[in-house]
């Protein structure tokens, strides 16, 4: 599977740009392309939707715009690995236009020109589970307690509401996350940066 993906990525360099842009815009995965200096050359529609940054804002700018300040050294490391090995995969954090942090899984592929020289890097981005889920302020509060291991009774006492009210919030959270139990919801909340394990909310 990995070899097939690498071959597909390598073939992109031969596709006319107008055709390539149209293809990328119909994909349900965020696709970006940057030159070897980190300047964005391609930013598809799903990248816009995921990040809040428009194509016009991103084209020609460096990818540092969407990287948290503490993550820029890590970006240099993963680019160096991509240049050396042809591809790299990992989980990272990115900054949306509204300032919120998005946790993602990212695949990077080196594209070479016809002479075999490094030309650009294509990036495929998918949000980690739990991102894009829209919770109310109260549901987020309940979720943080759930992720910290609190029972419904404990949460009800803390929030001064009935146990039944907490149960309704928990059921709504499970439904929105598409999971069957509290442990799975807590794991997704931690992965998405919505909560920290065993850390009691303040």
C-alpha positions as CSV (number, residue, x, y, z in Angstrom):
1,X,0.0,0.0,0.0
2,X,2.8,2.4,1.0
3,X,4.7,1.7,-2.3
4,X,1.5,2.3,-4.3
5,X,1.0,5.7,-2.6
6,X,4.6,6.6,-3.3
7,X,4.2,5.7,-7.0
8,X,1.0,7.8,-7.1
9,X,2.7,10.8,-5.5
10,X,5.7,10.5,-7.9
11,X,3.3,10.5,-10.9
12,X,1.8,13.9,-9.9
13,X,4.7,15.9,-11.3
14,X,3.6,14.9,-14.8
15,X,0.0,16.0,-14.4
16,X,-0.9,19.4,-15.9
17,X,-1.4,21.9,-13.1
18,X,-5.0,22.9,-14.2
19,X,-6.1,19.3,-14.1
20,X,-4.2,18.6,-10.9
21,X,-5.9,21.5,-9.1
22,X,-9.3,20.2,-10.1
23,X,-8.5,16.7,-8.9
24,X,-7.2,17.9,-5.6
25,X,-10.3,20.0,-4.9
26,X,-12.7,17.1,-5.1
27,X,-10.7,15.0,-2.6
28,X,-12.0,14.7,1.0
29,X,-8.5,14.8,2.4
30,X,-6.5,18.0,2.9
31,X,-3.7,18.2,0.3
32,X,-0.9,20.8,0.3
33,X,2.3,21.2,-1.7
34,X,5.3,23.2,-0.7
35,X,8.6,24.0,-2.4
36,X,11.9,23.1,-0.8
37,X,11.9,26.4,1.1
38,X,8.6,25.7,2.7
39,X,6.5,28.0,0.5
40,X,3.0,26.8,-0.2
41,X,2.3,26.0,-3.9
42,X,-1.0,24.1,-3.6
43,X,-3.7,24.4,-0.9
44,X,-6.8,22.4,-1.8
45,X,-10.4,23.1,-0.8
46,X,-10.3,20.6,2.1
47,X,-7.2,22.3,3.4
48,X,-9.2,25.5,3.5
49,X,-12.1,23.9,5.3
50,X,-9.9,22.2,7.8
51,X,-7.6,25.1,8.7
52,X,-9.8,28.2,8.0
53,X,-6.9,29.6,5.9
54,X,-8.0,30.4,2.4
55,X,-6.0,29.4,-0.7
56,X,-5.2,33.0,-1.4
57,X,-3.9,33.5,2.1
58,X,-1.6,30.5,2.0
59,X,-0.2,30.4,-1.6
60,X,3.3,31.8,-1.5
61,X,3.5,32.0,2.3
62,X,5.6,29.6,4.3
63,X,3.9,26.8,6.2
64,X,5.2,28.3,9.4
65,X,2.0,30.3,9.4
66,X,0.1,27.2,10.4
67,X,2.7,25.7,12.8
68,X,2.7,26.5,16.5
69,X,5.9,28.4,17.4
70,X,7.1,25.4,19.5
71,X,6.7,23.0,16.5
72,X,9.0,24.7,14.0
73,X,12.1,22.7,14.8
74,X,10.1,19.6,14.5
75,X,8.9,20.7,11.0
76,X,12.6,21.1,9.9
77,X,13.3,17.6,11.2
78,X,10.4,16.0,9.3
79,X,11.3,17.9,6.1
80,X,14.9,16.7,6.4
81,X,13.6,13.1,6.9
82,X,11.3,13.4,3.9
83,X,14.2,14.7,1.7
84,X,16.4,11.8,2.9
85,X,13.9,9.0,2.8
86,X,11.3,10.1,0.3
87,X,8.4,10.2,2.7
88,X,7.6,10.7,6.4
89,X,4.5,10.1,8.5
90,X,3.5,11.3,12.0
91,X,1.1,13.2,14.2
92,X,1.5,16.9,14.6
93,X,-0.3,20.1,15.8
94,X,-1.4,22.9,13.5
95,X,-2.9,26.4,14.1
96,X,-6.2,27.2,12.6
97,X,-6.9,30.7,11.5
98,X,-9.1,31.2,14.5
99,X,-6.1,30.4,16.8
100,X,-7.4,27.0,17.9
101,X,-5.0,24.0,17.7
102,X,-5.7,21.1,15.4
103,X,-4.1,17.7,16.0
104,X,-3.5,15.9,12.7
105,X,-2.0,12.8,11.1
106,X,0.3,13.8,8.2
107,X,1.9,12.0,5.4
108,X,4.7,13.8,3.5
109,X,6.0,12.7,0.1
110,X,9.0,14.0,-1.9
111,X,8.3,14.7,-5.5
112,X,11.2,14.7,-7.9
113,X,11.5,16.4,-11.3
114,X,12.3,14.6,-14.6
115,X,16.0,14.7,-13.8
116,X,15.4,13.0,-10.5
117,X,16.2,16.1,-8.4
118,X,14.0,17.0,-5.4
119,X,11.3,19.4,-6.6
120,X,8.6,19.8,-3.9
121,X,6.9,18.0,-1.0
122,X,3.3,16.9,-1.1
123,X,1.5,16.8,2.2
124,X,-1.7,14.8,3.0
125,X,-3.4,15.8,6.2
126,X,-6.3,14.2,8.2
127,X,-7.5,15.4,11.6
128,X,-7.1,13.0,14.4
129,X,-10.4,11.4,15.7
130,X,-12.5,13.8,17.8
131,X,-11.7,16.9,15.8
132,X,-14.6,18.6,14.1
133,X,-17.0,17.5,16.8
134,X,-19.1,20.4,17.9
135,X,-19.9,20.2,21.6
136,X,-21.7,22.8,23.8
137,X,-19.8,24.5,26.5
138,X,-21.5,22.3,29.1
139,X,-20.7,19.1,27.2
140,X,-17.1,20.1,27.0
141,X,-17.1,20.7,30.7
142,X,-18.7,17.3,31.4
143,X,-16.2,15.6,28.9
144,X,-13.2,17.0,30.8
145,X,-14.6,15.4,34.0
146,X,-15.2,12.2,32.2
147,X,-11.7,12.2,30.8
148,X,-10.4,12.7,34.3
149,X,-12.2,9.6,35.5
150,X,-15.1,11.2,37.4
151,X,-18.4,9.3,37.8
152,X,-21.7,10.7,36.8
153,X,-22.6,11.2,40.5
154,X,-19.4,13.1,41.2
155,X,-19.9,15.3,38.1
156,X,-23.5,16.0,39.2
157,X,-22.4,17.1,42.6
158,X,-19.6,19.3,41.2
159,X,-21.9,21.0,38.7
160,X,-24.9,21.1,41.1
161,X,-27.2,19.3,38.6
162,X,-29.1,16.0,38.7
163,X,-27.4,12.7,37.8
164,X,-30.0,12.4,35.0
165,X,-28.8,15.7,33.5
166,X,-25.2,14.5,33.5
167,X,-26.3,11.2,31.9
168,X,-28.0,13.1,29.1
169,X,-24.8,15.1,28.5
170,X,-22.7,12.0,28.5
171,X,-25.1,10.3,26.1
172,X,-25.0,13.3,23.7
173,X,-21.2,13.3,23.8
174,X,-21.0,9.6,23.0
175,X,-23.4,10.2,20.1
176,X,-21.4,13.1,18.7
177,X,-18.2,11.2,18.9
178,X,-19.8,8.0,17.5
179,X,-18.5,5.8,20.3
180,X,-20.2,3.4,22.7
181,X,-18.5,4.1,26.1
182,X,-16.9,6.8,28.3
183,X,-13.4,5.4,27.9
184,X,-13.5,5.7,24.1
185,X,-14.9,9.3,24.4
186,X,-12.2,10.2,26.9
187,X,-9.5,8.8,24.6
188,X,-10.8,10.8,21.7
189,X,-11.0,13.9,23.8
190,X,-7.4,13.6,24.9
191,X,-6.2,12.8,21.3
192,X,-8.1,15.9,20.1
193,X,-6.7,18.1,22.8
194,X,-10.1,18.7,24.4
195,X,-9.1,17.2,27.7
196,X,-6.1,15.9,29.6
197,X,-6.2,12.4,31.2
198,X,-6.7,12.3,34.9
199,X,-6.4,16.1,35.2
200,X,-9.3,17.5,37.1
201,X,-10.9,20.6,35.4
202,X,-10.7,23.9,37.2
